[in-house]
Amino acid sequence: MSEPDTPAERGRTGRPRAAGGQSDRPPREELVAVASRLFAEQGVGATTMSQIARGAGLRQSSVYYYFKDKEAILEQIASSANAVILSHLARVESDGGLAAVRLYRFIVLDVCQLCAFPFDINEIYRLSALQDQRFATFWAERDLIISGVERLIDEGVQSGEFAVADTRLAALVVTSTDEGTQNWYRPLAGHHSASHDHFTSQQIATFVADLTLGGLLADRGMLAGVRQAAAATGAD
């Protein structure tokens, strides 16, 4: 693969854009930012590499120096988002206190992160069904998230906080519920509908956490205290 066409395109700052403007981001980051916007606006399938190149102010040949194809850009976006979720999960797992409070905190961040995703996560599922090896890292990271949620639920069962027979199934349902918010919440132009314009991602995340913990807690009367404790330790 040839290198970028010009020294400016290879530079890390101040790269001229095709329209004559400037971007302080390195070309690779600019490509990811442009692709994220296009994926959100028109979907992965309808987005072309030439559109991404034009949006980033690069020749199309230069784009291929940084990314093999648009699926490679999608992989990087998904991996970056997963890194945030995995970092938060590791933090709440290691914190002391009730497992219920830590799970509540995780759900709030997870839902907020998913609501902010610049693409429909279902597109990864569809693409990975056709190109399983391309998205192996995404699936490995997702399994780490599910396993971490399962550990929190198991800890809650052992302490008597949760009443659930199958912790793995519970973890799958929790993560799937979080992901399900993406099916109807799209924060960018062209995706809103009157049915949910008045809900913020934080409101949705808190509601999902309430609903989920309410179903897991052995004593649902604990929910208000769990919510309050989670907010005090960073859920909001």
C-alpha positions, 0 to 999 in steps of 0.5 A: 500500500502506498503512503499518503499522497502529500506531506500534509496528509502525512502530517499529524496537525494542521492538515489542509482539507479539500474544502480549504479548511484545517483539521488539527486531528491526525488523518486517521482520527479525522477519518474515524470522526467523518466515518462515525458521522456518516455511519450515523446519518446514513448507515454503514451499508450506504456509506462509501470509502469515497464519501469518507475520503471527501469528508476528511479532505483526503484522496481516496488512495490515502484512505486505504493507507490508514484503513483497508475498508470501511469495516476496518473503520467500524471495528476501530469505532466499536473497539474504542467504545468497548474500551470505555465500557470495559474500563468502567466495568473493571472499576465497578467490579473492583470497588467495595460495597453492594454488588447491586450498587456497582451493577446499577452504576455499570448499567447507567454508563453502558446505556449512555454509551450505547445511546451515544454510539455513532452507528447502529450496533445491529449492523455489526451483528449483521456484518459479523455474520458474513465476516466472522473473523473480521469482528473477532475482537469485537465479539471477544470484548463483548464476551468480556463485558457479559462475563463481567456482568455475570460476575457482579450478578453472581456476587449479588446472589451469593450475598443475598442481594439478588434472587436469580437462578441462572446468572449467565442468562441474567447477564445476557438479558442485562446486556441485551436490554442495554443494547436494545435502547439503540433500536429506538433511541437515535440522538442525531438528526433524522432519527428522532421521533415524537415518541422519545424526543423528550427523553435524555440518554441519562433519563433512559439509562436511569430507567433501564437500571431501575427496571433491571435492578428491580427484577434482580433484587431479592427485596425490591424495597432496596431499589431506592437506596441502591439508586441513591448510593449509585448516584453518590458514587458516580452513576450520574 
